Amino acid sequence: MDYLVKALAFDGQVRAYAAKTTDTVGEAQRRHQTWPTASAALGRSMTAGVLMGSMLKGESKMTIKVEGGGPIGVIVVDSNAKGEVRGYVTNPQTHFDLNAKGKLDVARAVGTSGTLSVVKDLGMKEHFTGSVELVSGELGEDFTYYLVSSEQVPSSVGVGVLVNPDNTILAAGGFIIQLMPGTDESTIAEIEKRLGSVEPISKLIQKGLTPEEILFEILGKDHVKILDQHPVAFHCPCSRERISNAIISLGADEIQSMIEEDGKAEAECHFCNERYHFSKEELTELKEEAR
């Protein structure tokens, strides 16, 4: 089962989050039929969305958009404080040969000239929006840069996805480590040293490490205090009722045009690829409601 843990470390000087997202990213891969490089890009972004979503409270939610100018197109991810996440990429069938490090070439797919933006809906009138230039297109560094520059929190983000030969997801997960104001220099030095020597996040997940063990590996078991854990899952709130309401909102004239031109309607959710079919009779009923 996928889940996320929140922790404090070094006597409260450090906030830490880690998540296993293998099944969640696997669900997105199945729904969108993504090829390996696209799976890695979408999976890394969804994992970052889960981790950053867990920093929200209550009913708050956020939307992440990565527009790097690469062949994959735009990556869009929605997440919330409950561990629910969904996402899609414009061109899911994007794949390249491995890069010089023998890894999936995410930067080539995403592109490196563009922006990463985050819109938070905190239940107030105004939404919080932050945007940064992409620094690498590999996404882990880009989310690190976003947290440091847009939210002013010294952070380290690691996100990873491993793909099986048949395109299914072998392992996915990630972590965010954040320094609180006034963290000791010695603590910062130790964390930097540990981050420099720890294996890539995808390797840790492939080895079967739990989110807790990932944090122990990065920060040292003696330093970590686990505070909370909650499940993580692919979740899309789209429904027939919502699509019906969207059609009604088009107005009776527009619905009449749909009846005359096609005699039916089909709507598809970008996020989960569910298709909703409406017959002529159903459209006629919706038209009456629109009136």
C-alpha positions as CSV (number, residue, x, y, z in Angstrom):
1,M,0.0,0.0,0.0
2,D,1.2,3.5,-0.8
3,Y,1.5,5.9,2.1
4,L,3.3,9.0,3.3
5,V,5.0,9.8,6.6
6,K,5.7,13.2,8.3
7,A,8.6,13.5,10.7
8,L,10.8,15.9,12.7
9,A,14.5,15.3,13.0
10,F,17.5,16.7,14.9
11,D,15.3,17.9,17.8
12,G,12.8,19.7,15.7
13,Q,15.3,21.6,13.6
14,V,14.3,19.6,10.5
15,R,10.9,18.8,8.9
16,A,10.9,15.6,6.7
17,Y,8.4,13.9,4.5
18,A,8.7,10.6,2.6
19,A,6.3,8.6,0.5
20,K,5.9,5.4,-1.5
21,T,3.9,6.0,-4.6
22,T,4.4,2.9,-6.7
23,D,0.7,1.9,-7.0
24,T,-0.4,5.5,-7.4
25,V,2.0,6.2,-10.3
26,G,1.1,2.7,-11.6
27,E,-2.6,3.7,-11.7
28,A,-1.7,6.8,-13.7
29,Q,0.5,4.8,-16.1
30,R,-2.4,2.3,-16.7
31,R,-4.9,5.0,-17.3
32,H,-2.8,7.1,-19.6
33,Q,-0.7,4.3,-21.2
34,T,2.4,6.4,-20.6
35,W,5.8,5.2,-22.0
36,P,8.8,5.0,-19.7
37,T,10.2,8.5,-20.0
38,A,6.8,10.0,-19.7
39,S,6.0,7.7,-16.8
40,A,9.1,9.0,-15.0
41,A,8.2,12.6,-15.6
42,L,4.6,12.3,-14.5
43,G,5.5,10.0,-11.6
44,R,8.1,12.3,-10.2
45,S,5.7,15.3,-10.5
46,M,2.8,13.3,-8.9
47,T,5.1,12.2,-6.0
48,A,6.2,15.8,-5.4
49,G,2.5,16.8,-5.5
50,V,1.7,14.2,-2.8
51,L,4.6,15.4,-0.6
52,M,3.8,19.1,-1.0
53,G,0.1,18.4,-0.6
54,S,0.8,16.9,2.8
55,M,2.0,20.3,3.9
56,L,-1.5,21.7,3.4
57,K,-4.3,21.5,5.9
58,G,-7.9,20.5,5.9
59,E,-9.7,20.8,2.5
60,S,-6.9,22.8,0.9
61,K,-5.6,21.6,-2.5
62,M,-3.0,22.5,-5.1
63,T,-2.3,22.3,-8.8
64,I,1.2,21.9,-10.2
65,K,2.0,22.7,-13.8
66,V,5.3,22.0,-15.5
67,E,5.8,23.7,-18.9
68,G,9.3,23.0,-20.0
69,G,8.9,23.3,-23.8
70,G,9.9,19.6,-24.4
71,P,8.1,16.9,-26.4
72,I,6.1,15.7,-23.5
73,G,4.2,18.9,-23.4
74,V,2.6,20.1,-20.2
75,I,2.5,18.1,-17.0
76,V,-0.5,18.9,-14.7
77,V,-0.9,17.4,-11.2
78,D,-3.7,18.0,-8.6
79,S,-3.1,17.0,-5.0
80,N,-4.5,17.7,-1.6
81,A,-3.8,17.3,2.1
82,K,-5.4,13.8,2.3
83,G,-2.9,12.1,0.1
84,E,-5.1,12.1,-3.0
85,V,-3.4,12.9,-6.3
86,R,-4.1,12.8,-10.0
87,G,-2.2,13.9,-13.1
88,Y,-1.6,13.8,-16.8
89,V,0.9,14.8,-19.5
90,T,0.0,16.2,-23.0
91,N,1.9,13.5,-24.8
92,P,1.9,10.3,-22.8
93,Q,3.6,8.2,-25.5
94,T,7.0,10.0,-25.1
95,H,10.2,7.9,-24.7
96,F,13.9,8.3,-25.4
97,D,17.0,6.2,-25.0
98,L,18.7,6.4,-21.5
99,N,20.8,9.4,-20.8
100,A,24.6,9.4,-20.2
101,K,24.0,8.3,-16.5
102,G,22.0,5.3,-17.7
103,K,18.8,6.8,-16.4
104,L,15.5,7.7,-18.1
105,D,16.1,11.1,-19.9
106,V,13.4,13.1,-18.1
107,A,15.0,16.4,-18.8
108,R,14.9,15.8,-22.6
109,A,11.2,14.9,-22.4
110,V,10.2,17.8,-20.1
111,G,12.5,20.4,-21.7
112,T,14.6,22.9,-19.7
113,S,13.4,26.3,-20.8
114,G,10.1,27.0,-19.1
115,T,8.4,27.2,-15.7
116,L,7.2,25.2,-12.8
117,S,4.1,26.8,-11.2
118,V,2.1,26.0,-8.2
119,V,-1.4,27.2,-7.4
120,K,-2.7,26.6,-3.9
121,D,-6.4,26.8,-3.1
122,L,-6.5,27.3,0.7
123,G,-10.2,27.9,0.8
124,M,-9.8,31.7,0.8
125,K,-10.9,34.2,-1.9
126,E,-7.4,34.6,-3.3
127,H,-5.4,31.6,-4.5
128,F,-1.7,31.5,-3.7
129,T,0.4,31.2,-6.9
130,G,4.2,30.7,-7.1
131,S,6.2,30.2,-10.2
132,V,9.9,29.6,-11.0
133,E,12.1,29.0,-14.0
134,L,13.1,25.4,-14.5
135,V,16.7,24.8,-13.5
136,S,17.2,21.2,-14.8
137,G,14.1,19.6,-16.2
138,E,14.9,16.5,-14.0
139,L,12.2,17.8,-11.7
140,G,13.7,16.9,-8.3
141,E,16.1,19.9,-8.5
142,D,13.2,22.0,-10.0
143,F,10.9,21.3,-7.0
144,T,13.9,22.0,-4.7
145,Y,14.4,25.4,-6.4
146,Y,10.7,26.2,-6.2
147,L,10.6,25.6,-2.4
148,V,13.7,27.5,-1.8
149,S,12.9,30.5,-4.0
150,S,9.1,30.8,-4.0
151,E,8.4,29.6,-0.4
152,Q,11.7,30.6,1.1
153,V,12.3,27.3,2.8
154,P,15.8,25.6,2.5
155,S,14.8,22.2,1.1
156,S,16.0,19.1,-0.6
157,V,13.6,17.1,-2.8
158,G,14.3,13.6,-4.1
159,V,11.7,11.9,-6.4
160,G,12.2,8.8,-8.4
161,V,10.4,6.3,-10.7
162,L,11.6,2.9,-12.0
163,V,9.8,1.3,-14.9
164,N,9.5,-2.4,-15.8
165,P,10.3,-3.7,-19.3
166,D,6.6,-4.0,-20.0
167,N,6.1,-0.3,-19.1
168,T,4.4,-1.0,-15.7
169,I,5.8,0.8,-12.7
170,L,8.4,-1.1,-10.7
171,A,9.0,1.5,-7.9
172,A,8.1,5.1,-7.2
173,G,8.5,7.5,-4.3
174,G,10.3,10.5,-2.8
175,F,11.2,12.7,0.1
176,I,11.4,16.3,1.1
177,I,13.8,17.5,3.8
178,Q,13.3,21.1,5.1
179,L,15.4,23.1,7.4
180,M,13.6,25.2,10.0
181,P,14.8,28.8,10.8
182,G,17.9,28.8,13.0
183,T,19.1,25.2,12.3
184,D,22.6,24.7,13.7
185,E,25.5,24.8,11.2
186,S,26.6,21.4,12.4
187,T,23.2,19.9,11.7
188,I,23.2,21.4,8.2
189,A,26.7,20.1,7.5
190,E,25.7,16.6,8.6
191,I,22.5,16.6,6.5
192,E,24.5,17.8,3.4
193,K,27.1,15.0,4.0
194,R,24.3,12.4,4.3
195,L,22.5,13.6,1.2
196,G,25.7,13.5,-0.7
197,S,26.4,9.9,0.1
198,V,22.9,8.3,0.1
199,E,21.8,6.2,-2.9
200,P,19.2,7.6,-5.3
201,I,15.7,7.5,-4.0
202,S,14.5,5.1,-6.7
203,K,17.2,2.6,-5.6
204,L,16.1,2.9,-2.0
205,I,12.5,2.1,-3.0
206,Q,13.5,-0.7,-5.3
207,K,15.3,-2.3,-2.3
208,G,12.0,-2.3,-0.5
209,L,12.7,0.5,2.0
210,T,9.5,2.0,3.6
211,P,9.0,5.7,3.8
212,E,10.2,5.6,7.4
213,E,13.4,3.7,6.5
214,I,14.0,6.2,3.7
215,L,14.1,9.0,6.2
216,F,16.3,6.9,8.6
217,E,18.7,6.3,5.7
218,I,18.9,10.0,4.8
219,L,18.9,11.5,8.3
220,G,20.0,8.7,10.6
221,K,17.5,6.6,12.6
222,D,18.6,8.2,16.0
223,H,17.7,11.7,14.7
224,V,14.2,11.0,13.3
225,K,10.9,11.2,15.1
226,I,7.9,10.0,13.0
227,L,4.9,12.1,13.7
228,D,2.2,10.9,11.4
229,Q,1.4,8.7,8.4
230,H,-1.5,8.6,5.9
231,P,-2.4,6.6,2.8
232,V,-1.7,7.9,-0.7
233,A,-3.8,7.1,-3.8
234,F,-4.7,8.1,-7.3
235,H,-8.0,9.8,-7.0
236,C,-10.1,11.7,-9.5
237,P,-13.4,13.3,-8.4
238,C,-14.8,13.4,-11.9
239,S,-18.3,11.8,-12.2
240,R,-21.2,11.5,-14.5
241,E,-23.1,14.1,-12.4
242,R,-20.2,16.6,-12.7
243,I,-20.0,16.2,-16.4
244,S,-23.9,16.5,-16.7
245,N,-23.7,19.8,-14.7
246,A,-20.9,21.1,-17.0
247,I,-23.1,20.3,-20.1
248,I,-26.1,22.0,-18.4
249,S,-23.9,25.1,-17.8
250,L,-23.4,25.4,-21.6
251,G,-27.0,26.5,-22.0
252,A,-30.0,25.1,-23.9
253,D,-29.0,26.5,-27.3
254,E,-25.5,24.9,-27.2
255,I,-27.0,21.6,-26.1
256,Q,-29.6,21.8,-28.9
257,S,-26.7,22.3,-31.4
258,M,-25.0,19.1,-30.0
259,I,-28.3,17.2,-30.5
260,E,-28.6,18.4,-34.1
261,E,-25.0,18.0,-35.1
262,D,-24.1,14.7,-33.5
263,G,-27.2,13.3,-31.8
264,K,-25.0,12.4,-28.8
265,A,-22.1,13.7,-26.7
266,E,-19.0,12.2,-25.3
267,A,-16.8,13.8,-22.7
268,E,-13.4,12.6,-21.5
269,C,-11.6,13.5,-18.3
270,H,-8.1,14.6,-18.9
271,F,-6.9,13.4,-15.5
272,C,-8.2,9.9,-15.4
273,N,-9.2,9.1,-19.0
274,E,-12.8,8.1,-18.0
275,R,-15.2,8.6,-20.9
276,Y,-18.8,9.6,-20.4
277,H,-21.4,9.0,-23.1
278,F,-24.7,10.9,-23.4
279,S,-27.4,9.7,-25.7
280,K,-29.8,12.0,-27.6
281,E,-32.5,11.4,-25.0
282,E,-30.1,12.2,-22.1
283,L,-29.0,15.4,-23.8
284,T,-32.7,16.4,-24.3
285,E,-33.3,16.0,-20.5
286,L,-30.2,18.1,-19.8
287,K,-31.4,20.7,-22.2
288,E,-34.7,20.9,-20.3
289,E,-32.8,21.3,-17.0
290,A,-30.7,24.1,-18.6
291,R,-33.9,26.0,-19.4
